[in-house]
């Protein structure tokens, strides 16, 4: 881990200026990204019947996104390192916006699977690229809060996206059904913001026109001071380091929980009974709103801790316990409380998790290693939805799937604890 060091008032002010300029915009980009990934969870409330998707076919389509994502993640992030974050992130956003819109035109399982796979290919490299981008701006000591500020977009995409998406399901425009309208309208922001990236996201402090020459030097000096001889810099070191693979397995467990819950929570809530689609969207606000608060607060709190691994393990164990308990509860209100605790556990892990690999890697090793961690971890986005869909189809219950998510969170927590002695 990079050593902690104190900051002068001028350094704090410069970092705050960069944070205020970059983090809200980056959070907006990831908000749109995550919404375009998980809005099929709301579309499924009506789309599945319209195009003939069974529970397992839907789960496979929800998850196949991550196969395309996995295959192209590392190459995409290495290209980003070569051509610059601004240009490559803009390309990613425009192409995924186009493919998100194309989802409105799927007519059955095969076309649904193809578009979802291509969407994963298009978006590959976006998230690790953004994490790598932050390492070019902020020292490791404050990454818990800046990553938390960026990742807060994930639960907020559901807080705002849930009522918006379910409301759009009720709107028929120009012959398009509600779920088609949703994809058409929610894909456009990615294209617009992708173009905006070219003007608003400088690659490094030295290329930011809104920083003075002195401020640019302060940030570059801070990053140089943050580097340690133990950090890995080569691509080979980033891909073969054992801790990188440990991080990848931890992230795999977390992502199984994250996307298993995100893709299926609308249908789990709908299964409570007597709830309209719009009510599903409104009820979904509570778990994600509380998770957003927990994500930012826990990430910021971890910056002041000397044991990041413990701060990662604790919310993972909360997710395990909450999902396991949810299978024992029949009362809808208590079940929602358990699901909310599970969501808090999942999301609170995210900003803490990414402080670990970004402190251990830099340069090309960071680009390759972070992409490898994210690509392997995101295979959990395939496993989680598919397992829940399969078990639901076999048992006509979500309990088996929730136990699978609980097991994944438990394994992630135990592996996180092993990091306490790994460095």
BABA-137664 format. One record per residue (C-alpha): z, x, y. Coordinates in pm, whole numbers, padded with zeros to 5 digits, always signed. Last residue first. Example, Ala and Ser with C-alpha at 12.3 -4.5 7.8 and 13.67 -1.06 7.14 Angstrom:
+00714+01367-00106;+00780+01230-00450;
This chain:
+00135+00069-00746;+00185-00121-01072;+00561-00179-01053;+00564-00495-00840;+00213-00580-00964;+00364-00709-01290;+00519-00995-01092;+00170-01109-00995;+00071-01113-01363;+00357-01354-01434;+00258-01579-01144;-00108-01587-01247;-00011-01675-01606;+00208-01962-01484;-00069-02091-01254;-00316-02097-01544;-00066-02277-01769;-00008-02545-01504;-00383-02599-01465;-00413-02651-01842;-00117-02890-01832;-00298-03086-01561;-00607-03108-01780;-00410-03243-02075;-00242-03502-01853;-00563-03636-01696;-00603-03910-01956;-00892-04076-02141;-00814-03840-02429;-01147-03678-02517;-01329-03752-02191;-01026-03644-01990;-00999-03324-02192;-01364-03236-02128;-01353-03317-01757;-01027-03127-01706;-01162-02824-01892;-01490-02830-01698;-01320-02860-01358;-01085-02566-01420;-01322-02332-01607;-01606-02329-01354;-01390-02270-01046;-01197-02027-01262;-01515-01823-01271;-01415-01779-00909;-01168-01512-01005;-01438-01298-01162;-01654-01325-00850;-01364-01286-00606;-01221-00978-00773;-01566-00822-00804;-01648-00900-00440;-01320-00748-00326;-01390-00438-00533;-01749-00392-00415;-01691-00433-00041;-01348-00266-00054;-01477+00026-00259;-01764+00063-00010;-01514+00116+00271;-01149+00048+00193;-00930-00053-00097;-00556-00076-00175;-00443-00275+00129;-00734-00519+00098;-00651-00568-00271;-00290-00677-00201;-00322-00869+00128;-00562-01110-00044;-00291-01257-00265;-00055-01335+00021;-00317-01544+00202;-00397-01742-00116;-00061-01800-00282;+00053-02071-00038;-00255-02276-00130;-00172-02316-00497;+00200-02384-00460;+00149-02636-00180;-00113-02815-00392;+00129-02833-00685;+00403-02968-00460;+00160-03235-00342;+00068-03319-00703;+00438-03367-00782;+00487-03591-00478;+00176-03789-00574;+00320-03840-00923;+00644-03961-00767;+00449-04222-00568;+00229-04322-00865;+00525-04372-01107;+00416-04263-01456;+00566-03915-01449;+00574-03664-01736;+00229-03516-01671;+00323-03450-01307;+00609-03226-01426;+00363-02969-01563;+00158-02974-01243;+00470-02922-01031;+00621-02646-01246;+00304-02437-01258;+00233-02482-00887;+00589-02375-00801;+00546-02072-01029;+00237-01973-00831;+00437-02026-00511;+00692-01764-00630;+00448-01509-00772;+00267-01420-00449;+00582-01364-00246;+00710-01154-00535;+00395-00942-00523;+00419-00899-00146;+00757-00729-00177;+00858-00557+00146;+00847-00878+00345;+00769-00924+00715;+00399-00988+00655;+00496-01230+00375;+00641-01470+00631;+00301-01501+00800;+00131-01586+00471;+00409-01832+00383;+00381-02012+00717;+00000-02030+00710;-00029-02161+00355;+00276-02388+00380;+00136-02572+00682;-00203-02614+00516;-00038-02730+00190;+00150-03000+00382;-00178-03128+00525;-00350-03098+00186;-00098-03306-00006;-00074-03574+00269;-00444-03620+00351;-00540-03727+00000;-00380-04068+00055;-00630-04136+00335;-00932-04036+00126;-00816-04239-00174;-00760-04532+00062;-01123-04509+00167;-01231-04520-00198;-01018-04828-00263;-00690-04814-00457;-00565-05070-00711;-00488-04811-00978;-00325-04466-00991;-00659-04362-01139;-00804-04331-00788;-00551-04053-00724;-00674-03862-01030;-01036-03934-00929;-00984-03790-00581;-00780-03499-00727;-01059-03391-00964;-01265-03138-00770;-00974-03000-00564;-00722-02981-00851;-00945-02798-01097;-01073-02602-00801;-00740-02453-00694;-00569-02437-01033;-00851-02249-01202;-00873-02047-00880;-00513-01927-00911;-00557-01819-01270;-00878-01629-01197;-00713-01473-00892;-00447-01316-01110;-00716-01193-01350;-00916-01037-01065;-00606-00871-00920;-00541-00707-01257;-00905-00598-01264;-00868-00437-00922;-00543-00279-01039;-00730-00111-01323;-00973+00064-01085;-01325+00053-01227;-01514-00149-00964;-01352-00016-00646;-01337+00341-00771;-01705+00331-00865;-01796+00190-00523;-01612+00475-00352;-01325+00433-00104;-00996+00393-00294;-00681+00400-00081;-00421+00652-00193;-00497+00894+00094;-00385+00629+00347;-00574+00432+00610;-00376+00232+00865;-00399+00503+01132;-00779+00476+01119;-00762+00099+01154;-00527+00132+01452;-00757+00391+01611;-01056+00154+01582;-00854-00125+01739;-00732+00087+02031;-01078+00236+02086;-01236-00108+02124;-00958-00212+02360;-01020+00092+02581;-01396+00029+02592;-01323-00330+02693;-01360-00605+02434;-01588-00907+02492;-01894-00694+02411;-01777-00646+02053;-01984-00367+01892;-01705-00106+01870;-01464-00371+01740;-01685-00415+01432;-01963-00646+01305;-01976-00878+01604;-01953-01251+01514;-02053-01488+01795;-02428-01456+01852;-02570-01423+01503;-02289-01645+01374;-02428-01933+01584;-02735-01955+01359;-02513-01999+01055;-02309-02251+01252;-02609-02482+01288;-02716-02447+00925;-02362-02497+00793;-02310-02795+01025;-02610-02979+00870;-02482-03001+00512;-02215-03263+00588;-02464-03514+00724;-02713-03511+00437;-02446-03479+00168;-02249-03777+00301;-02559-03990+00348;-02644-03931-00017;-02294-04040-00122;-02333-04357+00086;-02673-04458-00050;-02987-04365+00138;-03219-04652+00229;-03252-04552+00592;-02872-04531+00626;-02611-04681+00391;-02251-04609+00492;-01952-04680+00264;-01951-04335+00106;-01940-04195+00460;-01583-04324+00489;-01487-04137+00171;-01630-03815+00312;-01462-03849+00652;-01125-03950+00505;-01126-03655+00261;-01296-03402+00489;-01022-03395+00751;-00727-03312+00526;-00964-03173+00261;-01126-02917+00488;-00778-02859+00628;-00667-02735+00284;-00931-02459+00291;-00947-02400+00668;-00595-02258+00653;-00773-01963+00494;-00859-01801+00828;-00514-01831+00983;-00362-01723+00650;-00592-01421+00642;-00475-01339+00994;-00109-01399+00904;-00101-01200+00583;-00335-00939+00732;-00082-00824+00990;+00049-00508+00828;-00289-00429+00667;-00454-00335+00996;-00702-00583+01152;-01068-00553+01251;-01281-00394+00979;-01048-00529+00710;-01125-00878+00846;-01493-00832+00761;-01403-00753+00401;-01226-01090+00380;-01529-01260+00537;-01767-01086+00299;-01541-01176+00008;-01582-01542+00114;-01956-01542+00183;-02078-01312-00094;-02231-01581-00313;-02306-01895-00108;-02675-01913-00196;-02621-01840-00565;-02347-02104-00582;-02574-02359-00414;-02844-02267-00665;-02612-02359-00954;-02513-02689-00786;-02879-02775-00725;-02971-02707-01088;-02672-02898-01231;-02747-03208-01026;-03117-03192-01118;-03020-03185-01486;-02747-03452-01469;-02956-03715-01291;-03142-03806-00972;-03045-03533-00724;-03178-03600-00371;-02855-03588-00171;-02778-03251-00330;-03066-03111-00121;-02844-03131+00188;-02604-02885+00024;-02904-02670-00061;-03014-02646+00302;-02661-02574+00420;-02627-02304+00151;-02938-02132+00282;-02828-02139+00647;-02477-02021+00570;-02575-01725+00354;-02830-01598+00602;-02577-01610+00888;-02323-01429+00671;-02582-01159+00606;-02674-01096+00969;-02319-01094+01106;-02162-00900+00820;-02384-00595+00851;-02700-00483+00673;-02545-00236+00426;-02199-00385+00371;-02355-00733+00350;-02599-00603+00087;-02299-00480-00112;-02139-00823-00074;-02448-00998-00210;-02481-00763-00506;-02113-00825-00596;-02131-01205-00573;-02471-01276-00732;-02378-01354-01092;-02037-01502-01012;-02164-01748-00748;-02438-01869-00980;-02174-01927-01246;-01940-02071-00983;-02168-02361-00893;-02173-02440-01266;-01821-02582-01226;-01891-02909-01047;-02196-02962-01267;-01996-02903-01584;-01718-03137-01467;-01975-03404-01380;-02138-03376-01723;-01794-03387-01888;-01689-03702-01700;-02026-03868-01765;-02295-03859-01498;-02552-04140-01493;-02713-04104-01150;-02554-04404-00976;-02237-04409-01188;-02155-04049-01105;-02248-04089-00739;-01986-04355-00659;-01644-04184-00686;-01827-03861-00761;-01917-03825-00392;-01547-03764-00325;-01520-03471-00564;-01874-03374-00464;-01720-03289-00128;-01567-02981-00292;-01816-02703-00223;-01962-02831+00106;-01610-02885+00239;-01517-02531+00139;-01802-02379+00334;-01759-02603+00638;-01392-02511+00666;-01484-02150+00595;-01706-02138+00903;-01443-02316+01114;-01178-02068+00998;-01407-01783+01102;-01440-01937+01448;-01064-01987+01481;-01000-01631+01352;-01241-01436+01575;-01155-01477+01944;-00785-01554+01910;-00743-01270+01660;-00929-01018+01875;-00712-01102+02176;-00395-01094+01965;-00493-00751+01832;-00542-00626+02187;-00210-00771+02302;-00024-00618+02007;-00185-00280+02076;-00087-00296+02444;+00269-00396+02352;+00295-00099+02118;+00279-00154+01744;+00523-00035+01480;+00408+00106+01150;+00410-00021+00792;+00255+00212+00538;-00066+00115+00356;+00000+00000+00000;
